[in-house]
Amino acid sequence: MAAVVATLIGVLLLLAVLYDAARLVTPREPRCPPLARLRGRKAALDAAEEWLVGLRMHGRVDAAEYERRMEALAHGERVPGKEGRWA
């Protein structure tokens, strides 16, 4: 029984590592920078704005999506992108 539990835990850990590695190498935008959340709401919005500008400069969001997300940031909201991740 202990071998089954150990195998199950090992498989779950392996799946978590593979998921994390796949997420890191995909071309989609990553999550909001975590340090911004520690500094407060205004800092988080500023970091999200910088992040969004970077996405626009690298062509990862189109002009309409950029404008929609910037307008939401100007109103103090962070909005999810098409992939469901925050900017």
LUMSENU-888749 format. One record per atom (N, C-alpha, C): atom name; x, y, z. Coordinates in pm, 1 decimal. Example, Ala and Ser with C-alpha at 12.3 -4.5 7.8 and 13.67 -1.06 7.14 Angstrom:
<recs>
<'N'; <1319.0; -569.0; 780.0>>
<'CA'; <1230.0; -450.0; 780.0>>
<'C'; <1320.0; -330.0; 780.0>>
<'N'; <1285.0; -225.0; 708.0>>
<'CA'; <1367.0; -106.0; 714.0>>
<'C'; <1290.0; 3.0; 787.0>>
</recs>
This chain:
<recs>
<'N'; <82.5; -120.3; 0.0>>
<'CA'; <0.0; 0.0; 0.0>>
<'C'; <86.6; 126.4; 0.0>>
<'N'; <195.4; 121.3; 75.7>>
<'CA'; <283.8; 237.5; 83.3>>
<'C'; <347.5; 264.5; -53.5>>
<'N'; <375.6; 159.9; -128.2>>
<'CA'; <435.6; 177.2; -260.2>>
<'C'; <337.6; 245.7; -355.6>>
<'N'; <211.7; 214.5; -343.0>>
<'CA'; <110.1; 276.3; -428.0>>
<'C'; <98.3; 425.6; -396.1>>
<'N'; <97.2; 459.1; -269.0>>
<'CA'; <87.6; 599.0; -227.6>>
<'C'; <212.0; 675.0; -273.0>>
<'N'; <329.4; 615.3; -254.8>>
<'CA'; <453.7; 679.9; -296.7>>
<'C'; <456.7; 700.1; -448.4>>
<'N'; <409.9; 601.6; -522.7>>
<'CA'; <404.7; 613.7; -668.6>>
<'C'; <307.6; 723.7; -710.4>>
<'N'; <193.4; 730.0; -647.0>>
<'CA'; <95.2; 833.2; -677.6>>
<'C'; <150.4; 972.7; -649.2>>
<'N'; <216.8; 990.2; -536.8>>
<'CA'; <276.8; 1119.3; -504.0>>
<'C'; <385.5; 1154.3; -604.8>>
<'N'; <466.2; 1057.0; -643.4>>
<'CA'; <570.6; 1080.0; -742.3>>
<'C'; <514.7; 1122.0; -877.4>>
<'N'; <407.5; 1057.6; -919.2>>
<'CA'; <344.4; 1091.3; -1047.1>>
<'C'; <286.8; 1233.0; -1042.0>>
<'N'; <223.1; 1268.4; -931.3>>
<'CA'; <168.2; 1403.2; -917.6>>
<'C'; <279.1; 1508.7; -919.9>>
<'N'; <390.1; 1482.3; -852.6>>
<'CA'; <502.2; 1575.1; -855.3>>
<'C'; <560.5; 1587.7; -995.8>>
<'N'; <573.0; 1477.6; -1065.6>>
<'CA'; <624.8; 1480.8; -1202.6>>
<'C'; <532.7; 1560.1; -1295.0>>
<'N'; <402.3; 1540.7; -1280.0>>
<'CA'; <307.3; 1617.5; -1360.7>>
<'C'; <315.6; 1767.1; -1330.3>>
<'N'; <334.6; 1801.5; -1204.2>>
<'CA'; <346.8; 1942.6; -1167.6>>
<'C'; <471.6; 2003.9; -1228.8>>
<'N'; <581.2; 1931.4; -1226.6>>
<'CA'; <706.0; 1981.9; -1285.4>>
<'C'; <690.7; 1997.5; -1436.4>>
<'N'; <631.3; 1899.7; -1501.8>>
<'CA'; <611.1; 1909.4; -1646.3>>
<'C'; <517.4; 2023.9; -1683.2>>
<'N'; <412.0; 2043.2; -1605.4>>
<'CA'; <320.0; 2153.4; -1631.2>>
<'C'; <391.9; 2287.4; -1617.6>>
<'N'; <469.5; 2302.5; -1511.7>>
<'CA'; <540.6; 2427.4; -1489.2>>
<'C'; <642.1; 2453.4; -1600.5>>
<'N'; <714.2; 2351.0; -1642.1>>
<'CA'; <812.1; 2367.2; -1749.9>>
<'C'; <742.2; 2403.7; -1881.1>>
<'N'; <629.9; 2341.1; -1909.6>>
<'CA'; <556.2; 2372.4; -2033.1>>
<'C'; <502.3; 2514.6; -2029.2>>
<'N'; <457.7; 2558.8; -1913.1>>
<'CA'; <405.8; 2694.8; -1900.1>>
<'C'; <515.8; 2797.8; -1921.1>>
<'N'; <636.3; 2766.4; -1877.7>>
<'CA'; <747.1; 2860.6; -1891.0>>
<'C'; <794.7; 2877.0; -2035.1>>
<'N'; <781.0; 2774.0; -2117.5>>
<'CA'; <832.4; 2781.5; -2254.3>>
<'C'; <726.4; 2816.0; -2357.8>>
<'N'; <602.3; 2828.6; -2316.5>>
<'CA'; <498.4; 2865.7; -2412.8>>
<'C'; <508.2; 3013.9; -2445.4>>
<'N'; <465.4; 3054.5; -2564.8>>
<'CA'; <476.7; 3195.1; -2603.3>>
<'C'; <370.3; 3285.1; -2540.6>>
<'N'; <278.4; 3228.9; -2468.1>>
<'CA'; <173.2; 3311.3; -2407.0>>
<'C'; <232.5; 3395.7; -2294.4>>
<'N'; <164.3; 3503.9; -2261.6>>
<'CA'; <214.4; 3592.1; -2157.7>>
<'C'; <206.3; 3523.5; -2021.3>>
<'N'; <305.8; 3539.3; -1937.2>>
<'CA'; <299.0; 3483.3; -1802.9>>
<'C'; <211.0; 3566.6; -1709.9>>
<'N'; <200.2; 3522.3; -1589.8>>
<'CA'; <116.4; 3592.3; -1493.2>>
<'C'; <172.5; 3730.4; -1460.8>>
<'N'; <92.6; 3806.9; -1391.5>>
<'CA'; <135.7; 3937.7; -1344.2>>
<'C'; <256.2; 3919.7; -1252.8>>
<'N'; <354.3; 4007.0; -1258.2>>
<'CA'; <471.4; 3992.2; -1172.3>>
<'C'; <432.8; 3987.5; -1024.4>>
<'N'; <475.2; 3885.4; -951.0>>
<'CA'; <429.2; 3870.2; -812.8>>
<'C'; <477.2; 3979.1; -718.2>>
<'N'; <593.5; 4040.8; -742.4>>
<'CA'; <641.0; 4144.6; -652.1>>
<'C'; <550.3; 4267.2; -654.0>>
<'N'; <482.2; 4291.2; -763.8>>
<'CA'; <393.0; 4405.6; -771.7>>
<'C'; <279.2; 4392.8; -670.8>>
<'N'; <233.5; 4272.2; -645.9>>
<'CA'; <125.5; 4253.9; -549.7>>
<'C'; <171.4; 4286.0; -408.4>>
<'N'; <299.6; 4265.1; -378.3>>
<'CA'; <349.9; 4291.3; -245.0>>
<'C'; <364.0; 4441.0; -217.5>>
<'N'; <382.3; 4520.2; -321.1>>
<'CA'; <403.2; 4664.3; -303.7>>
<'C'; <272.6; 4742.1; -296.9>>
<'N'; <161.9; 4682.6; -327.9>>
<'CA'; <34.7; 4752.1; -317.1>>
<'C'; <-36.4; 4764.6; -450.6>>
<'N'; <-157.9; 4818.0; -442.3>>
<'CA'; <-245.0; 4824.1; -560.0>>
<'C'; <-191.0; 4915.7; -669.3>>
<'N'; <-144.9; 5036.5; -633.0>>
<'CA'; <-95.7; 5129.3; -734.3>>
<'C'; <28.8; 5073.1; -802.6>>
<'N'; <115.9; 5014.4; -725.1>>
<'CA'; <235.9; 4955.1; -783.7>>
<'C'; <199.2; 4838.8; -875.2>>
<'N'; <96.8; 4762.0; -836.4>>
<'CA'; <53.4; 4650.7; -919.8>>
<'C'; <-4.3; 4701.5; -1052.2>>
<'N'; <-80.7; 4810.8; -1045.5>>
<'CA'; <-135.3; 4867.7; -1169.3>>
<'C'; <-24.4; 4925.4; -1257.4>>
<'N'; <74.1; 4990.3; -1195.4>>
<'CA'; <187.8; 5042.9; -1272.1>>
<'C'; <266.0; 4930.1; -1339.1>>
<'N'; <288.1; 4822.2; -1264.3>>
<'CA'; <361.0; 4708.7; -1321.1>>
<'C'; <280.1; 4643.8; -1433.1>>
<'N'; <148.8; 4635.9; -1416.4>>
<'CA'; <63.9; 4578.7; -1520.9>>
<'C'; <66.4; 4665.7; -1646.6>>
<'N'; <72.5; 4797.6; -1626.3>>
<'CA'; <79.7; 4887.8; -1741.3>>
<'C'; <211.8; 4869.1; -1816.0>>
<'N'; <322.2; 4861.3; -1742.0>>
<'CA'; <451.6; 4837.5; -1805.8>>
<'C'; <452.8; 4703.5; -1878.8>>
<'N'; <393.2; 4603.8; -1817.7>>
<'CA'; <386.6; 4470.6; -1877.0>>
<'C'; <307.4; 4475.0; -2008.3>>
<'N'; <196.9; 4546.4; -2005.5>>
<'CA'; <112.4; 4556.4; -2124.2>>
<'C'; <182.6; 4631.5; -2236.7>>
<'N'; <257.5; 4735.6; -2202.7>>
<'CA'; <334.4; 4807.4; -2304.1>>
<'C'; <436.6; 4713.3; -2368.2>>
<'N'; <501.2; 4630.9; -2286.7>>
<'CA'; <595.9; 4533.2; -2340.3>>
<'C'; <528.7; 4433.8; -2433.2>>
<'N'; <409.8; 4388.9; -2395.1>>
<'CA'; <336.2; 4295.9; -2480.9>>
<'C'; <302.6; 4360.3; -2614.7>>
<'N'; <262.9; 4488.3; -2610.1>>
<'CA'; <227.9; 4559.2; -2733.4>>
<'C'; <351.2; 4579.9; -2821.2>>
<'N'; <463.6; 4614.2; -2758.6>>
<'CA'; <585.5; 4638.8; -2835.7>>
<'C'; <636.4; 4511.8; -2903.6>>
<'N'; <609.8; 4397.0; -2842.2>>
<'CA'; <653.2; 4269.8; -2900.9>>
<'C'; <545.9; 4206.2; -2987.9>>
<'N'; <435.2; 4276.2; -3008.1>>
<'CA'; <331.5; 4228.2; -3098.1>>
<'C'; <246.7; 4115.0; -3044.1>>
<'N'; <240.7; 4099.7; -2912.3>>
<'CA'; <160.9; 3990.8; -2855.4>>
<'C'; <14.7; 4027.1; -2834.5>>
<'N'; <-16.8; 4157.1; -2837.3>>
<'CA'; <-156.4; 4200.9; -2832.9>>
<'C'; <-177.5; 4301.0; -2946.3>>
<'N'; <-297.1; 4301.0; -3002.2>>
<'CA'; <-325.4; 4395.0; -3110.8>>
<'C'; <-368.5; 4529.9; -3052.2>>
<'N'; <-387.4; 4628.4; -3139.2>>
<'CA'; <-415.5; 4765.1; -3095.4>>
<'C'; <-547.0; 4774.8; -3018.4>>
<'N'; <-650.2; 4705.4; -3065.2>>
<'CA'; <-780.6; 4712.6; -2998.4>>
<'C'; <-773.8; 4651.5; -2858.4>>
<'N'; <-707.6; 4536.8; -2845.7>>
<'CA'; <-693.5; 4472.1; -2715.2>>
<'C'; <-608.8; 4558.4; -2622.0>>
<'N'; <-503.1; 4617.7; -2676.5>>
<'CA'; <-417.2; 4706.3; -2597.8>>
<'C'; <-497.1; 4824.7; -2544.1>>
<'N'; <-576.1; 4886.4; -2630.4>>
<'CA'; <-655.4; 5001.8; -2589.1>>
<'C'; <-758.7; 4962.6; -2483.9>>
<'N'; <-822.6; 4848.7; -2502.9>>
<'CA'; <-923.6; 4802.6; -2405.9>>
<'C'; <-860.7; 4778.6; -2269.1>>
<'N'; <-745.8; 4713.3; -2268.1>>
<'CA'; <-681.1; 4682.3; -2141.8>>
<'C'; <-622.3; 4806.9; -2075.9>>
<'N'; <-569.0; 4900.8; -2156.0>>
<'CA'; <-515.9; 5024.8; -2099.1>>
<'C'; <-627.7; 5109.1; -2038.7>>
<'N'; <-743.7; 5111.1; -2104.6>>
<'CA'; <-856.2; 5186.6; -2051.1>>
<'C'; <-901.0; 5128.7; -1917.4>>
<'N'; <-902.8; 4996.7; -1907.1>>
<'CA'; <-938.8; 4933.4; -1780.7>>
<'C'; <-835.3; 4965.7; -1672.8>>
<'N'; <-707.0; 4965.1; -1709.2>>
<'CA'; <-603.1; 5000.8; -1612.6>>
<'C'; <-618.6; 5145.3; -1566.7>>
<'N'; <-656.8; 5234.3; -1657.0>>
<'CA'; <-676.3; 5374.4; -1620.9>>
<'C'; <-789.8; 5391.4; -1520.0>>
<'N'; <-885.3; 5299.8; -1521.8>>
<'CA'; <-995.8; 5303.4; -1426.1>>
<'C'; <-966.9; 5220.4; -1301.4>>
<'N'; <-843.0; 5174.9; -1287.4>>
<'CA'; <-804.2; 5100.8; -1167.4>>
<'C'; <-840.8; 4955.0; -1168.6>>
<'N'; <-864.6; 4898.3; -1284.8>>
<'CA'; <-900.8; 4756.8; -1294.7>>
<'C'; <-794.0; 4683.6; -1373.2>>
<'N'; <-770.7; 4560.6; -1333.3>>
<'CA'; <-686.2; 4473.8; -1414.8>>
<'C'; <-780.2; 4377.0; -1484.0>>
<'N'; <-766.5; 4363.2; -1614.0>>
<'CA'; <-859.1; 4280.5; -1690.9>>
<'C'; <-785.5; 4161.1; -1748.2>>
<'N'; <-851.8; 4046.3; -1755.4>>
<'CA'; <-786.1; 3931.0; -1814.5>>
<'C'; <-775.2; 3945.3; -1965.7>>
<'N'; <-669.4; 3889.9; -2020.8>>
<'CA'; <-653.1; 3888.5; -2165.4>>
<'C'; <-733.2; 3775.8; -2227.2>>
<'N'; <-710.6; 3749.3; -2353.5>>
<'CA'; <-784.8; 3645.0; -2423.0>>
<'C'; <-754.3; 3506.7; -2366.2>>
<'N'; <-632.7; 3490.5; -2311.9>>
<'CA'; <-594.6; 3361.2; -2254.6>>
<'C'; <-644.2; 3347.8; -2111.5>>
<'N'; <-708.4; 3452.3; -2058.1>>
<'CA'; <-758.2; 3446.0; -1921.8>>
<'C'; <-656.5; 3488.9; -1818.3>>
<'N'; <-540.8; 3537.9; -1862.9>>
<'CA'; <-438.2; 3582.1; -1768.0>>
<'C'; <-445.1; 3732.6; -1754.5>>
<'N'; <-398.9; 3782.5; -1641.5>>
<'CA'; <-408.6; 3925.5; -1612.1>>
<'C'; <-297.5; 4003.1; -1675.8>>
<'N'; <-326.3; 4128.7; -1707.1>>
<'CA'; <-224.3; 4219.0; -1760.6>>
<'C'; <-225.4; 4347.7; -1682.7>>
</recs>
